[in-house]
Amino acid sequence: MIVDYYCDHRIDVNALQADGRWNAEVRIRRTLSPDKPDVHHVTCYKLRADHAEHSALIWAQRWIDLQMNDGPEPARQ
């Protein structure tokens, strides 16, 4: 699964089989940047490869959002 453009990033998700279940490898690269992509292994433990890819895509989008916003918002007091 490839998302060409999400908030100035490209996301490439590949399902990986692990113990009869599926996890995913995620590559996140800033668009038009010569930097190497960030590679993450996401433990999804799903029954189907497409479900693992979808879960990893959601994880990657949240990761990008947190990186762009300098982390999660502080707790309200």
Secondary structure by P-SEA (a helix, b strand, c coil): ccccccccbbbbbbbbbcccbbbbbbbbbcccccbbbbbbbbbcccccaaaaaaaaaaaaaaaaaaaaacccccccc
